[in-house]
Amino acid sequence: MALKVSAADMVAKARGRIKEIATEDAIRMVEDPDVVIVDIRDPRERERSGVIPGAFSCPRGMVEFWVDPDSPYFKPIFGEDKTFLFHCVSGWRSALTVATLQDMGFDAAHLKDGFTDWVKAGGPVEAVTKR
């Protein structure tokens, strides 16, 4: 079955209309109390690769519901007056996420090249403690 639009095309279109933060700039933001870094990777990815210190974990499948103040799943952190920076491994999922959030009226940016580039650039990483 041929798709009308590829995932890569969707990501490219999203990237053309959202705010992207370069890794070096994001590393400088990690300790800013007015910035919330949101990790949308699944728990296995987080356990395998570690996390950005202080990042808030929000599974990709729940983002829209956790951000929406009218949703029964709303998380108060998303009601705070902060800058929100979403990330995944490579920047594809986070680009689509931020484009969707922008459509909802939620102001956010994403880590352009993802967690992989964060690690490559020497950004701080901490291990995830298994529960």
KOLGU-4560 file (N, C-alpha, C; in nm, 3 decimals, padded with zeros to 5 digits):
<recs>
<n_xx: 00.084 n_yy: -00.118 n_zz: 00.000 ca_xx: 00.000 ca_yy: 00.000 ca_zz: 00.000 c_xx: 00.089 c_yy: 00.125 c_zz: 00.000 mol: A seq: 1 type: MET>
<n_xx: 00.067 n_yy: 00.211 n_zz: -00.094 ca_xx: 00.142 ca_yy: 00.337 ca_zz: -00.102 c_xx: 00.077 c_yy: 00.442 c_zz: -00.012 mol: A seq: 2 type: ALA>
<n_xx: 00.161 n_yy: 00.509 n_zz: 00.065 ca_xx: 00.112 ca_yy: 00.615 ca_zz: 00.151 c_xx: 00.100 c_yy: 00.745 c_zz: 00.072 mol: A seq: 3 type: LEU>
<n_xx: 00.007 n_yy: 00.828 n_zz: 00.112 ca_xx: -00.007 ca_yy: 00.959 ca_zz: 00.049 c_xx: 00.104 c_yy: 01.053 c_zz: 00.095 mol: A seq: 4 type: LYS>
<n_xx: 00.143 n_yy: 01.038 n_zz: 00.223 ca_xx: 00.247 ca_yy: 01.122 ca_zz: 00.282 c_xx: 00.334 c_yy: 01.033 c_zz: 00.369 mol: A seq: 5 type: VAL>
<n_xx: 00.463 n_yy: 01.045 n_zz: 00.356 ca_xx: 00.553 ca_yy: 00.965 ca_zz: 00.438 c_xx: 00.574 c_yy: 01.031 c_zz: 00.575 mol: A seq: 6 type: SER>
<n_xx: 00.622 n_yy: 00.952 n_zz: 00.669 ca_xx: 00.655 ca_yy: 01.006 ca_zz: 00.800 c_xx: 00.762 c_yy: 01.115 c_zz: 00.787 mol: A seq: 7 type: ALA>
<n_xx: 00.860 n_yy: 01.092 n_zz: 00.701 ca_xx: 00.965 ca_yy: 01.193 ca_zz: 00.680 c_xx: 00.907 c_yy: 01.324 c_zz: 00.627 mol: A seq: 8 type: ALA>
<n_xx: 00.810 n_yy: 01.313 n_zz: 00.537 ca_xx: 00.745 ca_yy: 01.433 ca_zz: 00.485 c_xx: 00.670 c_yy: 01.507 c_zz: 00.596 mol: A seq: 9 type: ASP>
<n_xx: 00.603 n_yy: 01.431 n_zz: 00.682 ca_xx: 00.530 ca_yy: 01.493 ca_zz: 00.793 c_xx: 00.625 c_yy: 01.565 c_zz: 00.888 mol: A seq: 10 type: MET>
<n_xx: 00.738 n_yy: 01.503 n_zz: 00.915 ca_xx: 00.837 ca_yy: 01.567 ca_zz: 01.003 c_xx: 00.892 c_yy: 01.693 c_zz: 00.939 mol: A seq: 11 type: VAL>
<n_xx: 00.924 n_yy: 01.687 n_zz: 00.811 ca_xx: 00.977 ca_yy: 01.805 ca_zz: 00.741 c_xx: 00.875 c_yy: 01.919 c_zz: 00.743 mol: A seq: 12 type: ALA>
<n_xx: 00.751 n_yy: 01.886 n_zz: 00.721 ca_xx: 00.646 ca_yy: 01.990 ca_zz: 00.724 c_xx: 00.633 c_yy: 02.050 c_zz: 00.864 mol: A seq: 13 type: LYS>
<n_xx: 00.637 n_yy: 01.965 n_zz: 00.965 ca_xx: 00.629 ca_yy: 02.014 ca_zz: 01.103 c_xx: 00.747 c_yy: 02.105 c_zz: 01.134 mol: A seq: 14 type: ALA>
<n_xx: 00.867 n_yy: 02.062 n_zz: 01.096 ca_xx: 00.987 ca_yy: 02.141 ca_zz: 01.124 c_xx: 00.984 c_yy: 02.278 c_zz: 01.056 mol: A seq: 15 type: ARG>
<n_xx: 00.911 n_yy: 02.289 n_zz: 00.949 ca_xx: 00.901 ca_yy: 02.416 ca_zz: 00.879 c_xx: 00.815 c_yy: 02.518 c_zz: 00.951 mol: A seq: 16 type: GLY>
<n_xx: 00.745 n_yy: 02.476 n_zz: 01.057 ca_xx: 00.654 ca_yy: 02.570 ca_zz: 01.122 c_xx: 00.664 c_yy: 02.574 c_zz: 01.275 mol: A seq: 17 type: ARG>
<n_xx: 00.762 n_yy: 02.504 n_zz: 01.330 ca_xx: 00.778 ca_yy: 02.503 ca_zz: 01.475 c_xx: 00.912 c_yy: 02.562 c_zz: 01.515 mol: A seq: 18 type: ILE>
<n_xx: 00.927 n_yy: 02.587 n_zz: 01.643 ca_xx: 01.054 ca_yy: 02.639 ca_zz: 01.695 c_xx: 01.145 c_yy: 02.522 c_zz: 01.729 mol: A seq: 19 type: LYS>
<n_xx: 01.265 n_yy: 02.524 n_zz: 01.669 ca_xx: 01.364 ca_yy: 02.421 ca_zz: 01.692 c_xx: 01.481 c_yy: 02.481 c_zz: 01.769 mol: A seq: 20 type: GLU>
<n_xx: 01.527 n_yy: 02.408 n_zz: 01.870 ca_xx: 01.638 ca_yy: 02.454 ca_zz: 01.952 c_xx: 01.759 c_yy: 02.365 c_zz: 01.922 mol: A seq: 21 type: ILE>
<n_xx: 01.871 n_yy: 02.427 n_zz: 01.888 ca_xx: 01.995 ca_yy: 02.353 ca_zz: 01.863 c_xx: 02.045 c_yy: 02.294 c_zz: 01.994 mol: A seq: 22 type: ALA>
<n_xx: 02.115 n_yy: 02.184 n_zz: 01.983 ca_xx: 02.165 ca_yy: 02.112 ca_zz: 02.101 c_xx: 02.248 c_yy: 02.201 c_zz: 02.192 mol: A seq: 23 type: THR>
<n_xx: 02.341 n_yy: 02.276 n_zz: 02.136 ca_xx: 02.427 ca_yy: 02.361 ca_zz: 02.217 c_xx: 02.346 c_yy: 02.462 c_zz: 02.298 mol: A seq: 24 type: GLU>
<n_xx: 02.242 n_yy: 02.519 n_zz: 02.236 ca_xx: 02.156 ca_yy: 02.614 ca_zz: 02.307 c_xx: 02.075 c_yy: 02.543 c_zz: 02.416 mol: A seq: 25 type: ASP>
<n_xx: 02.028 n_yy: 02.423 n_zz: 02.386 ca_xx: 01.950 ca_yy: 02.347 ca_zz: 02.484 c_xx: 02.035 c_yy: 02.310 c_zz: 02.606 mol: A seq: 26 type: ALA>
<n_xx: 02.159 n_yy: 02.273 n_zz: 02.583 ca_xx: 02.248 ca_yy: 02.239 ca_zz: 02.694 c_xx: 02.260 c_yy: 02.357 c_zz: 02.790 mol: A seq: 27 type: ILE>
<n_xx: 02.265 n_yy: 02.478 n_zz: 02.737 ca_xx: 02.273 ca_yy: 02.597 ca_zz: 02.821 c_xx: 02.142 c_yy: 02.622 c_zz: 02.897 mol: A seq: 28 type: ARG>
<n_xx: 02.032 n_yy: 02.564 n_zz: 02.851 ca_xx: 01.901 ca_yy: 02.584 ca_zz: 02.913 c_xx: 01.871 c_yy: 02.486 c_zz: 03.025 mol: A seq: 29 type: MET>
<n_xx: 01.951 n_yy: 02.381 n_zz: 03.038 ca_xx: 01.918 ca_yy: 02.269 ca_zz: 03.126 c_xx: 01.900 c_yy: 02.309 c_zz: 03.272 mol: A seq: 30 type: VAL>
<n_xx: 01.971 n_yy: 02.409 n_zz: 03.318 ca_xx: 01.959 ca_yy: 02.450 ca_zz: 03.458 c_xx: 01.871 c_yy: 02.574 c_zz: 03.477 mol: A seq: 31 type: GLU>
<n_xx: 01.808 n_yy: 02.622 n_zz: 03.371 ca_xx: 01.721 ca_yy: 02.739 ca_zz: 03.379 c_xx: 01.589 c_yy: 02.698 c_zz: 03.445 mol: A seq: 32 type: ASP>
<n_xx: 01.554 n_yy: 02.758 n_zz: 03.559 ca_xx: 01.430 ca_yy: 02.720 ca_zz: 03.628 c_xx: 01.303 c_yy: 02.756 c_zz: 03.550 mol: A seq: 33 type: PRO>
<n_xx: 01.318 n_yy: 02.838 n_zz: 03.448 ca_xx: 01.201 ca_yy: 02.875 ca_zz: 03.367 c_xx: 01.184 c_yy: 02.786 c_zz: 03.245 mol: A seq: 34 type: ASP>
<n_xx: 01.265 n_yy: 02.681 n_zz: 03.234 ca_xx: 01.258 ca_yy: 02.588 ca_zz: 03.122 c_xx: 01.221 c_yy: 02.449 c_zz: 03.175 mol: A seq: 35 type: VAL>
<n_xx: 01.123 n_yy: 02.387 n_zz: 03.110 ca_xx: 01.088 ca_yy: 02.249 ca_zz: 03.140 c_xx: 01.125 c_yy: 02.167 c_zz: 03.017 mol: A seq: 36 type: VAL>
<n_xx: 01.218 n_yy: 02.075 n_zz: 03.036 ca_xx: 01.255 ca_yy: 01.983 ca_zz: 02.929 c_xx: 01.164 c_yy: 01.862 c_zz: 02.943 mol: A seq: 37 type: ILE>
<n_xx: 01.096 n_yy: 01.827 n_zz: 02.835 ca_xx: 00.997 ca_yy: 01.719 ca_zz: 02.838 c_xx: 01.047 c_yy: 01.605 c_zz: 02.750 mol: A seq: 38 type: VAL>
<n_xx: 01.066 n_yy: 01.491 n_zz: 02.811 ca_xx: 01.118 ca_yy: 01.371 ca_zz: 02.745 c_xx: 00.999 c_yy: 01.284 c_zz: 02.705 mol: A seq: 39 type: ASP>
<n_xx: 00.977 n_yy: 01.269 n_zz: 02.574 ca_xx: 00.862 ca_yy: 01.190 ca_zz: 02.527 c_xx: 00.900 c_yy: 01.047 c_zz: 02.488 mol: A seq: 40 type: ILE>
<n_xx: 01.022 n_yy: 01.007 n_zz: 02.517 ca_xx: 01.064 ca_yy: 00.870 ca_zz: 02.485 c_xx: 00.995 c_yy: 00.771 c_zz: 02.578 mol: A seq: 41 type: ARG>
<n_xx: 00.987 n_yy: 00.646 n_zz: 02.533 ca_xx: 00.923 ca_yy: 00.545 ca_zz: 02.617 c_xx: 01.019 c_yy: 00.502 c_zz: 02.728 mol: A seq: 42 type: ASP>
<n_xx: 00.966 n_yy: 00.440 n_zz: 02.833 ca_xx: 01.050 ca_yy: 00.404 ca_zz: 02.948 c_xx: 01.171 c_yy: 00.318 c_zz: 02.912 mol: A seq: 43 type: PRO>
<n_xx: 01.158 n_yy: 00.227 n_zz: 02.818 ca_xx: 01.272 ca_yy: 00.142 ca_zz: 02.780 c_xx: 01.385 c_yy: 00.225 c_zz: 02.721 mol: A seq: 44 type: ARG>
<n_xx: 01.351 n_yy: 00.325 n_zz: 02.640 ca_xx: 01.454 ca_yy: 00.413 ca_zz: 02.584 c_xx: 01.525 c_yy: 00.490 c_zz: 02.694 mol: A seq: 45 type: GLU>
<n_xx: 01.447 n_yy: 00.539 n_zz: 02.788 ca_xx: 01.502 ca_yy: 00.617 ca_zz: 02.899 c_xx: 01.594 c_yy: 00.531 c_zz: 02.985 mol: A seq: 46 type: ARG>
<n_xx: 01.553 n_yy: 00.408 n_zz: 03.014 ca_xx: 01.635 ca_yy: 00.318 ca_zz: 03.095 c_xx: 01.763 c_yy: 00.280 c_zz: 03.023 mol: A seq: 47 type: GLU>
<n_xx: 01.753 n_yy: 00.259 n_zz: 02.893 ca_xx: 01.869 ca_yy: 00.215 ca_zz: 02.814 c_xx: 01.972 c_yy: 00.328 c_zz: 02.797 mol: A seq: 48 type: ARG>
<n_xx: 01.926 n_yy: 00.450 n_zz: 02.774 ca_xx: 02.016 ca_yy: 00.559 ca_zz: 02.736 c_xx: 02.040 c_yy: 00.664 c_zz: 02.842 mol: A seq: 49 type: SER>
<n_xx: 01.958 n_yy: 00.665 n_zz: 02.948 ca_xx: 01.967 ca_yy: 00.771 ca_zz: 03.047 c_xx: 01.878 c_yy: 00.888 c_zz: 03.009 mol: A seq: 50 type: GLY>
<n_xx: 01.880 n_yy: 00.990 n_zz: 03.092 ca_xx: 01.791 ca_yy: 01.105 ca_zz: 03.075 c_xx: 01.865 c_yy: 01.235 c_zz: 03.098 mol: A seq: 51 type: VAL>
<n_xx: 01.808 n_yy: 01.341 n_zz: 03.048 ca_xx: 01.857 ca_yy: 01.476 ca_zz: 03.077 c_xx: 01.816 c_yy: 01.507 c_zz: 03.221 mol: A seq: 52 type: ILE>
<n_xx: 01.911 n_yy: 01.547 n_zz: 03.307 ca_xx: 01.876 ca_yy: 01.575 ca_zz: 03.446 c_xx: 01.760 c_yy: 01.675 c_zz: 03.458 mol: A seq: 53 type: PRO>
<n_xx: 01.663 n_yy: 01.637 n_zz: 03.539 ca_xx: 01.549 ca_yy: 01.723 ca_zz: 03.564 c_xx: 01.440 c_yy: 01.718 c_zz: 03.459 mol: A seq: 54 type: GLY>
<n_xx: 01.459 n_yy: 01.641 n_zz: 03.352 ca_xx: 01.357 ca_yy: 01.635 ca_zz: 03.247 c_xx: 01.231 c_yy: 01.569 c_zz: 03.300 mol: A seq: 55 type: ALA>
<n_xx: 01.119 n_yy: 01.620 n_zz: 03.254 ca_xx: 00.988 ca_yy: 01.565 ca_zz: 03.290 c_xx: 00.952 c_yy: 01.457 c_zz: 03.189 mol: A seq: 56 type: PHE>
<n_xx: 00.919 n_yy: 01.339 n_zz: 03.236 ca_xx: 00.883 ca_yy: 01.229 ca_zz: 03.147 c_xx: 00.735 c_yy: 01.234 c_zz: 03.114 mol: A seq: 57 type: SER>
<n_xx: 00.705 n_yy: 01.240 n_zz: 02.985 ca_xx: 00.567 ca_yy: 01.244 ca_zz: 02.936 c_xx: 00.558 c_yy: 01.153 c_zz: 02.814 mol: A seq: 58 type: CYS>
<n_xx: 00.501 n_yy: 01.034 n_zz: 02.830 ca_xx: 00.494 ca_yy: 00.942 ca_zz: 02.716 c_xx: 00.427 c_yy: 01.005 c_zz: 02.595 mol: A seq: 59 type: PRO>
<n_xx: 00.482 n_yy: 00.981 n_zz: 02.478 ca_xx: 00.431 ca_yy: 01.040 ca_zz: 02.354 c_xx: 00.280 c_yy: 01.021 c_zz: 02.338 mol: A seq: 60 type: ARG>
<n_xx: 00.230 n_yy: 00.908 n_zz: 02.375 ca_xx: 00.087 ca_yy: 00.881 ca_zz: 02.358 c_xx: -00.004 c_yy: 00.959 c_zz: 02.450 mol: A seq: 61 type: GLY>
<n_xx: 00.052 n_yy: 01.027 n_zz: 02.550 ca_xx: -00.031 ca_yy: 01.102 ca_zz: 02.645 c_xx: -00.014 c_yy: 01.253 c_zz: 02.635 mol: A seq: 62 type: MET>
<n_xx: 00.077 n_yy: 01.300 n_zz: 02.552 ca_xx: 00.112 ca_yy: 01.442 ca_zz: 02.549 c_xx: -00.010 c_yy: 01.532 c_zz: 02.536 mol: A seq: 63 type: VAL>
<n_xx: -00.092 n_yy: 01.511 n_zz: 02.435 ca_xx: -00.205 ca_yy: 01.601 ca_zz: 02.411 c_xx: -00.300 c_yy: 01.603 c_zz: 02.530 mol: A seq: 64 type: GLU>
<n_xx: -00.317 n_yy: 01.488 n_zz: 02.595 ca_xx: -00.409 ca_yy: 01.478 ca_zz: 02.708 c_xx: -00.351 c_yy: 01.541 c_zz: 02.834 mol: A seq: 65 type: PHE>
<n_xx: -00.220 n_yy: 01.527 n_zz: 02.854 ca_xx: -00.157 ca_yy: 01.586 ca_zz: 02.972 c_xx: -00.146 c_yy: 01.737 c_zz: 02.960 mol: A seq: 66 type: TRP>
<n_xx: -00.140 n_yy: 01.790 n_zz: 02.839 ca_xx: -00.126 ca_yy: 01.935 ca_zz: 02.817 c_xx: -00.262 c_yy: 02.005 c_zz: 02.824 mol: A seq: 67 type: VAL>
<n_xx: -00.368 n_yy: 01.939 n_zz: 02.786 ca_xx: -00.502 ca_yy: 01.999 ca_zz: 02.777 c_xx: -00.564 c_yy: 02.018 c_zz: 02.915 mol: A seq: 68 type: ASP>
<n_xx: -00.584 n_yy: 02.144 n_zz: 02.959 ca_xx: -00.639 ca_yy: 02.168 ca_zz: 03.092 c_xx: -00.782 c_yy: 02.116 c_zz: 03.109 mol: A seq: 69 type: PRO>
<n_xx: -00.851 n_yy: 02.089 n_zz: 02.999 ca_xx: -00.987 ca_yy: 02.035 ca_zz: 03.008 c_xx: -00.990 c_yy: 01.883 c_zz: 03.007 mol: A seq: 70 type: ASP>
<n_xx: -00.876 n_yy: 01.821 n_zz: 02.996 ca_xx: -00.868 ca_yy: 01.675 ca_zz: 02.994 c_xx: -00.863 c_yy: 01.621 c_zz: 03.137 mol: A seq: 71 type: SER>
<n_xx: -00.925 n_yy: 01.507 n_zz: 03.161 ca_xx: -00.913 ca_yy: 01.447 ca_zz: 03.295 c_xx: -00.770 c_yy: 01.400 c_zz: 03.326 mol: A seq: 72 type: PRO>
<n_xx: -00.683 n_yy: 01.398 n_zz: 03.226 ca_xx: -00.546 ca_yy: 01.354 ca_zz: 03.243 c_xx: -00.447 c_yy: 01.471 c_zz: 03.256 mol: A seq: 73 type: TYR>
<n_xx: -00.497 n_yy: 01.594 n_zz: 03.257 ca_xx: -00.413 ca_yy: 01.714 ca_zz: 03.263 c_xx: -00.310 c_yy: 01.705 c_zz: 03.376 mol: A seq: 74 type: PHE>
<n_xx: -00.186 n_yy: 01.744 n_zz: 03.345 ca_xx: -00.079 ca_yy: 01.751 ca_zz: 03.444 c_xx: -00.049 c_yy: 01.899 c_zz: 03.471 mol: A seq: 75 type: LYS>
<n_xx: -00.059 n_yy: 01.941 n_zz: 03.597 ca_xx: -00.040 ca_yy: 02.083 ca_zz: 03.632 c_xx: 00.090 c_yy: 02.145 c_zz: 03.582 mol: A seq: 76 type: PRO>
<n_xx: 00.196 n_yy: 02.067 n_zz: 03.567 ca_xx: 00.322 ca_yy: 02.123 ca_zz: 03.518 c_xx: 00.301 c_yy: 02.197 c_zz: 03.386 mol: A seq: 77 type: ILE>
<n_xx: 00.208 n_yy: 02.150 n_zz: 03.303 ca_xx: 00.185 ca_yy: 02.212 ca_zz: 03.173 c_xx: 00.102 c_yy: 02.340 c_zz: 03.183 mol: A seq: 78 type: PHE>
<n_xx: 00.054 n_yy: 02.372 n_zz: 03.301 ca_xx: -00.016 ca_yy: 02.498 ca_zz: 03.323 c_xx: 00.075 c_yy: 02.607 c_zz: 03.377 mol: A seq: 79 type: GLY>
<n_xx: 00.201 n_yy: 02.572 n_zz: 03.402 ca_xx: 00.296 ca_yy: 02.669 ca_zz: 03.455 c_xx: 00.345 c_yy: 02.763 c_zz: 03.345 mol: A seq: 80 type: GLU>
<n_xx: 00.382 n_yy: 02.883 n_zz: 03.386 ca_xx: 00.433 ca_yy: 02.984 ca_zz: 03.293 c_xx: 00.583 c_yy: 02.958 c_zz: 03.272 mol: A seq: 81 type: ASP>
<n_xx: 00.610 n_yy: 02.862 n_zz: 03.187 ca_xx: 00.748 ca_yy: 02.819 ca_zz: 03.162 c_xx: 00.769 c_yy: 02.805 c_zz: 03.011 mol: A seq: 82 type: LYS>
<n_xx: 00.893 n_yy: 02.786 n_zz: 02.973 ca_xx: 00.928 ca_yy: 02.751 ca_zz: 02.836 c_xx: 00.938 c_yy: 02.599 c_zz: 02.832 mol: A seq: 83 type: THR>
<n_xx: 00.869 n_yy: 02.537 n_zz: 02.737 ca_xx: 00.866 ca_yy: 02.391 ca_zz: 02.726 c_xx: 00.948 c_yy: 02.347 c_zz: 02.605 mol: A seq: 84 type: PHE>
<n_xx: 01.042 n_yy: 02.258 n_zz: 02.631 ca_xx: 01.130 ca_yy: 02.205 ca_zz: 02.528 c_xx: 01.114 c_yy: 02.053 c_zz: 02.525 mol: A seq: 85 type: LEU>
<n_xx: 01.054 n_yy: 02.001 n_zz: 02.420 ca_xx: 01.027 ca_yy: 01.858 ca_zz: 02.406 c_xx: 01.142 c_yy: 01.790 c_zz: 02.333 mol: A seq: 86 type: PHE>
<n_xx: 01.167 n_yy: 01.664 n_zz: 02.369 ca_xx: 01.270 ca_yy: 01.590 ca_zz: 02.297 c_xx: 01.237 c_yy: 01.442 c_zz: 02.290 mol: A seq: 87 type: HIS>
<n_xx: 01.292 n_yy: 01.378 n_zz: 02.187 ca_xx: 01.288 ca_yy: 01.233 ca_zz: 02.169 c_xx: 01.431 c_yy: 01.191 c_zz: 02.135 mol: A seq: 88 type: CYS>
<n_xx: 01.448 n_yy: 01.081 n_zz: 02.065 ca_xx: 01.583 ca_yy: 01.034 ca_zz: 02.032 c_xx: 01.645 c_yy: 01.116 c_zz: 01.920 mol: A seq: 89 type: VAL>
<n_xx: 01.570 n_yy: 01.135 n_zz: 01.809 ca_xx: 01.629 ca_yy: 01.198 ca_zz: 01.690 c_xx: 01.564 c_yy: 01.330 c_zz: 01.650 mol: A seq: 90 type: SER>
<n_xx: 01.456 n_yy: 01.367 n_zz: 01.714 ca_xx: 01.387 ca_yy: 01.492 ca_zz: 01.680 c_xx: 01.266 c_yy: 01.472 c_zz: 01.591 mol: A seq: 91 type: GLY>
<n_xx: 01.239 n_yy: 01.350 n_zz: 01.550 ca_xx: 01.122 ca_yy: 01.327 ca_zz: 01.464 c_xx: 00.992 c_yy: 01.329 c_zz: 01.544 mol: A seq: 92 type: TRP>
<n_xx: 00.985 n_yy: 01.247 n_zz: 01.647 ca_xx: 00.862 ca_yy: 01.243 ca_zz: 01.728 c_xx: 00.836 c_yy: 01.377 c_zz: 01.796 mol: A seq: 93 type: ARG>
<n_xx: 00.942 n_yy: 01.440 n_zz: 01.844 ca_xx: 00.923 ca_yy: 01.568 ca_zz: 01.912 c_xx: 00.879 c_yy: 01.677 c_zz: 01.815 mol: A seq: 94 type: SER>
<n_xx: 00.924 n_yy: 01.673 n_zz: 01.690 ca_xx: 00.878 ca_yy: 01.771 ca_zz: 01.591 c_xx: 00.728 c_yy: 01.754 c_zz: 01.566 mol: A seq: 95 type: ALA>
<n_xx: 00.684 n_yy: 01.630 n_zz: 01.548 ca_xx: 00.541 ca_yy: 01.607 ca_zz: 01.526 c_xx: 00.460 c_yy: 01.644 c_zz: 01.650 mol: A seq: 96 type: LEU>
<n_xx: 00.514 n_yy: 01.615 n_zz: 01.767 ca_xx: 00.446 ca_yy: 01.649 ca_zz: 01.892 c_xx: 00.428 c_yy: 01.799 c_zz: 01.906 mol: A seq: 97 type: THR>
<n_xx: 00.535 n_yy: 01.874 n_zz: 01.884 ca_xx: 00.528 ca_yy: 02.019 ca_zz: 01.901 c_xx: 00.436 c_yy: 02.082 c_zz: 01.796 mol: A seq: 98 type: VAL>
<n_xx: 00.435 n_yy: 02.029 n_zz: 01.675 ca_xx: 00.343 ca_yy: 02.080 ca_zz: 01.573 c_xx: 00.199 c_yy: 02.058 c_zz: 01.617 mol: A seq: 99 type: ALA>
<n_xx: 00.170 n_yy: 01.942 n_zz: 01.673 ca_xx: 00.035 ca_yy: 01.914 ca_zz: 01.723 c_xx: 00.000 c_yy: 02.007 c_zz: 01.838 mol: A seq: 100 type: THR>
<n_xx: 00.093 n_yy: 02.025 n_zz: 01.930 ca_xx: 00.068 ca_yy: 02.113 ca_zz: 02.044 c_xx: 00.047 c_yy: 02.257 c_zz: 01.998 mol: A seq: 101 type: LEU>
<n_xx: 00.122 n_yy: 02.298 n_zz: 01.899 ca_xx: 00.105 ca_yy: 02.432 ca_zz: 01.842 c_xx: -00.037 c_yy: 02.445 c_zz: 01.785 mol: A seq: 102 type: GLN>
<n_xx: -00.085 n_yy: 02.341 n_zz: 01.718 ca_xx: -00.222 ca_yy: 02.343 ca_zz: 01.665 c_xx: -00.324 c_yy: 02.356 c_zz: 01.777 mol: A seq: 103 type: ASP>
<n_xx: -00.291 n_yy: 02.304 n_zz: 01.894 ca_xx: -00.380 ca_yy: 02.312 ca_zz: 02.010 c_xx: -00.373 c_yy: 02.449 c_zz: 02.078 mol: A seq: 104 type: MET>
<n_xx: -00.273 n_yy: 02.529 n_zz: 02.042 ca_xx: -00.255 ca_yy: 02.659 ca_zz: 02.106 c_xx: -00.155 c_yy: 02.659 c_zz: 02.219 mol: A seq: 105 type: GLY>
<n_xx: -00.078 n_yy: 02.551 n_zz: 02.232 ca_xx: 00.022 ca_yy: 02.539 ca_zz: 02.337 c_xx: 00.158 c_yy: 02.578 c_zz: 02.280 mol: A seq: 106 type: PHE>
<n_xx: 00.228 n_yy: 02.669 n_zz: 02.347 ca_xx: 00.357 ca_yy: 02.719 ca_zz: 02.300 c_xx: 00.469 c_yy: 02.627 c_zz: 02.348 mol: A seq: 107 type: ASP>
<n_xx: 00.542 n_yy: 02.570 n_zz: 02.254 ca_xx: 00.652 ca_yy: 02.479 ca_zz: 02.288 c_xx: 00.755 c_yy: 02.479 c_zz: 02.176 mol: A seq: 108 type: ALA>
<n_xx: 00.871 n_yy: 02.424 n_zz: 02.206 ca_xx: 00.978 ca_yy: 02.406 ca_zz: 02.108 c_xx: 01.026 c_yy: 02.262 c_zz: 02.121 mol: A seq: 109 type: ALA>
<n_xx: 01.115 n_yy: 02.223 n_zz: 02.031 ca_xx: 01.173 ca_yy: 02.089 ca_zz: 02.044 c_xx: 01.322 c_yy: 02.092 c_zz: 02.019 mol: A seq: 110 type: HIS>
<n_xx: 01.389 n_yy: 01.989 n_zz: 02.074 ca_xx: 01.532 ca_yy: 01.972 ca_zz: 02.057 c_xx: 01.554 c_yy: 01.919 c_zz: 01.916 mol: A seq: 111 type: LEU>
<n_xx: 01.607 n_yy: 02.004 n_zz: 01.831 ca_xx: 01.614 ca_yy: 01.978 ca_zz: 01.687 c_xx: 01.672 c_yy: 01.842 c_zz: 01.651 mol: A seq: 112 type: LYS>
<n_xx: 01.783 n_yy: 01.806 n_zz: 01.709 ca_xx: 01.849 ca_yy: 01.681 ca_zz: 01.670 c_xx: 01.840 c_yy: 01.572 c_zz: 01.775 mol: A seq: 113 type: ASP>
<n_xx: 01.755 n_yy: 01.592 n_zz: 01.875 ca_xx: 01.723 ca_yy: 01.488 ca_zz: 01.970 c_xx: 01.831 c_yy: 01.453 c_zz: 02.071 mol: A seq: 114 type: GLY>
<n_xx: 01.795 n_yy: 01.353 n_zz: 02.151 ca_xx: 01.880 ca_yy: 01.307 ca_zz: 02.260 c_xx: 02.012 c_yy: 01.250 c_zz: 02.210 mol: A seq: 115 type: PHE>
<n_xx: 02.012 n_yy: 01.186 n_zz: 02.096 ca_xx: 02.135 ca_yy: 01.130 ca_zz: 02.040 c_xx: 02.240 c_yy: 01.239 c_zz: 02.022 mol: A seq: 116 type: THR>
<n_xx: 02.199 n_yy: 01.354 n_zz: 01.968 ca_xx: 02.292 ca_yy: 01.464 ca_zz: 01.949 c_xx: 02.330 c_yy: 01.527 c_zz: 02.083 mol: A seq: 117 type: ASP>
<n_xx: 02.235 n_yy: 01.530 n_zz: 02.177 ca_xx: 02.262 ca_yy: 01.580 ca_zz: 02.311 c_xx: 02.380 c_yy: 01.504 c_zz: 02.373 mol: A seq: 118 type: TRP>
<n_xx: 02.375 n_yy: 01.372 n_zz: 02.366 ca_xx: 02.481 ca_yy: 01.288 ca_zz: 02.420 c_xx: 02.612 c_yy: 01.313 c_zz: 02.345 mol: A seq: 119 type: VAL>
<n_xx: 02.605 n_yy: 01.317 n_zz: 02.213 ca_xx: 02.723 ca_yy: 01.339 ca_zz: 02.129 c_xx: 02.790 c_yy: 01.473 c_zz: 02.162 mol: A seq: 120 type: LYS>
<n_xx: 02.709 n_yy: 01.575 n_zz: 02.195 ca_xx: 02.762 ca_yy: 01.708 ca_zz: 02.225 c_xx: 02.809 c_yy: 01.721 c_zz: 02.369 mol: A seq: 121 type: ALA>
<n_xx: 02.795 n_yy: 01.615 n_zz: 02.448 ca_xx: 02.843 ca_yy: 01.620 ca_zz: 02.586 c_xx: 02.744 c_yy: 01.678 c_zz: 02.685 mol: A seq: 122 type: GLY>
<n_xx: 02.617 n_yy: 01.681 n_zz: 02.647 ca_xx: 02.514 ca_yy: 01.729 ca_zz: 02.740 c_xx: 02.505 c_yy: 01.636 c_zz: 02.860 mol: A seq: 123 type: GLY>
<n_xx: 02.466 n_yy: 01.690 n_zz: 02.976 ca_xx: 02.458 ca_yy: 01.606 ca_zz: 03.095 c_xx: 02.350 c_yy: 01.498 c_zz: 03.081 mol: A seq: 124 type: PRO>
<n_xx: 02.383 n_yy: 01.379 n_zz: 03.130 ca_xx: 02.293 ca_yy: 01.264 ca_zz: 03.127 c_xx: 02.304 c_yy: 01.193 c_zz: 03.259 mol: A seq: 125 type: VAL>
<n_xx: 02.188 n_yy: 01.149 n_zz: 03.311 ca_xx: 02.190 ca_yy: 01.068 ca_zz: 03.432 c_xx: 02.116 c_yy: 00.938 c_zz: 03.408 mol: A seq: 126 type: GLU>
<n_xx: 02.154 n_yy: 00.837 n_zz: 03.483 ca_xx: 02.091 ca_yy: 00.706 ca_zz: 03.471 c_xx: 01.950 c_yy: 00.712 c_zz: 03.530 mol: A seq: 127 type: ALA>
<n_xx: 01.863 n_yy: 00.626 n_zz: 03.476 ca_xx: 01.728 ca_yy: 00.614 ca_zz: 03.528 c_xx: 01.728 c_yy: 00.504 c_zz: 03.634 mol: A seq: 128 type: VAL>
<n_xx: 01.672 n_yy: 00.536 n_zz: 03.748 ca_xx: 01.660 ca_yy: 00.436 ca_zz: 03.853 c_xx: 01.536 c_yy: 00.353 c_zz: 03.825 mol: A seq: 129 type: THR>
<n_xx: 01.555 n_yy: 00.222 n_zz: 03.810 ca_xx: 01.440 ca_yy: 00.134 ca_zz: 03.786 c_xx: 01.358 c_yy: 00.125 c_zz: 03.912 mol: A seq: 130 type: LYS>
<n_xx: 01.227 n_yy: 00.118 n_zz: 03.892 ca_xx: 01.135 ca_yy: 00.112 ca_zz: 04.007 c_xx: 01.121 c_yy: -00.028 c_zz: 04.059 mol: A seq: 131 type: ARG>
</recs>
